[in-house]
């Protein structure tokens, strides 16, 4: 597995198929492992937050979530074969759980949304053995008990649907308590699966315009992240190119 260093982060040059093989190895090894994906926004957050940068770079498996990372990597001379979007990895891992008997735990979003995601996946995969689920609304004082509940569930995979950087910090802090072999943040994926929000058409995903689709959907909330954020990301890429 080739690990690339760029823009203050590491990223593994893996395809989706190769990533699934690595995840299954992690599950079978039963050593608690945090997974992350990086995109332009995450690179910007890491540049401002040393603790976040350390957490991400310590993860044994880091995928290029954004097409921006793939294109920037190639521009900088790195071999990143394809985008491995977090939501696509999430859905592929649910299929893997159903096939191999691994138990997923769903954590995050509203109660209605997380129940909707579990119901949809159970309908899609009747054989899926769900370890458990709960919404993402809690006080910090409850975190320890939530982590213990996840441990008691015997989950093989944990999907955490918080925003960044909350999900990275929370998983890092409670990973050993939960003792889940594979824990990954899935951001807003629960909302998409439950039908609360729509994902960009395939052609926009492949051409690196998924961010623009989200901007159109929520212009006020996403303006800072995508217009200012993408500009900041491009400046970082050009600086690294100049050496």
Secondary structure as the mmCIF struct_conf table of DSSP 4:
data_model
#
loop_
_struct_conf.conf_type_id
_struct_conf.id
_struct_conf.beg_label_comp_id
_struct_conf.beg_label_asym_id
_struct_conf.beg_label_seq_id
_struct_conf.end_label_comp_id
_struct_conf.end_label_asym_id
_struct_conf.end_label_seq_id
STRN STRN1 UNK A 3 UNK A 6
TURN_TY1_P TURN_TY1_P1 UNK A 7 UNK A 8
STRN STRN2 UNK A 9 UNK A 12
HELX_RH_AL_P HELX_RH_AL_P1 UNK A 16 UNK A 29
TURN_TY1_P TURN_TY1_P2 UNK A 30 UNK A 30
STRN STRN3 UNK A 33 UNK A 38
HELX_RH_AL_P HELX_RH_AL_P2 UNK A 40 UNK A 48
HELX_RH_AL_P HELX_RH_AL_P3 UNK A 50 UNK A 57
TURN_TY1_P TURN_TY1_P3 UNK A 58 UNK A 58
BEND BEND1 UNK A 60 UNK A 60
STRN STRN4 UNK A 61 UNK A 64
BEND BEND2 UNK A 66 UNK A 66
HELX_RH_AL_P HELX_RH_AL_P4 UNK A 67 UNK A 75
TURN_TY1_P TURN_TY1_P4 UNK A 76 UNK A 77
HELX_RH_AL_P HELX_RH_AL_P5 UNK A 86 UNK A 100
TURN_TY1_P TURN_TY1_P5 UNK A 101 UNK A 101
STRN STRN5 UNK A 104 UNK A 108
BEND BEND3 UNK A 109 UNK A 109
HELX_RH_AL_P HELX_RH_AL_P6 UNK A 111 UNK A 124
TURN_TY1_P TURN_TY1_P6 UNK A 126 UNK A 127
STRN STRN6 UNK A 132 UNK A 134
BEND BEND4 UNK A 136 UNK A 136
HELX_RH_3T_P HELX_RH_3T_P1 UNK A 140 UNK A 142
HELX_RH_AL_P HELX_RH_AL_P7 UNK A 143 UNK A 153
TURN_TY1_P TURN_TY1_P7 UNK A 154 UNK A 154
BEND BEND5 UNK A 156 UNK A 156
STRN STRN7 UNK A 157 UNK A 161
TURN_TY1_P TURN_TY1_P8 UNK A 164 UNK A 165
HELX_RH_AL_P HELX_RH_AL_P8 UNK A 166 UNK A 178
TURN_TY1_P TURN_TY1_P9 UNK A 179 UNK A 179
BEND BEND6 UNK A 181 UNK A 181
STRN STRN8 UNK A 182 UNK A 185
TURN_TY1_P TURN_TY1_P10 UNK A 187 UNK A 188
HELX_RH_AL_P HELX_RH_AL_P9 UNK A 189 UNK A 193
TURN_TY1_P TURN_TY1_P11 UNK A 194 UNK A 195
BEND BEND7 UNK A 196 UNK A 197
HELX_LH_PP_P HELX_LH_PP_P1 UNK A 199 UNK A 201
HELX_RH_AL_P HELX_RH_AL_P10 UNK A 202 UNK A 206
TURN_TY1_P TURN_TY1_P12 UNK A 207 UNK A 208
HELX_RH_AL_P HELX_RH_AL_P11 UNK A 210 UNK A 217
TURN_TY1_P TURN_TY1_P13 UNK A 218 UNK A 218
HELX_RH_AL_P HELX_RH_AL_P12 UNK A 219 UNK A 223
HELX_RH_PI_P HELX_RH_PI_P1 UNK A 224 UNK A 228
HELX_RH_AL_P HELX_RH_AL_P13 UNK A 229 UNK A 242
#
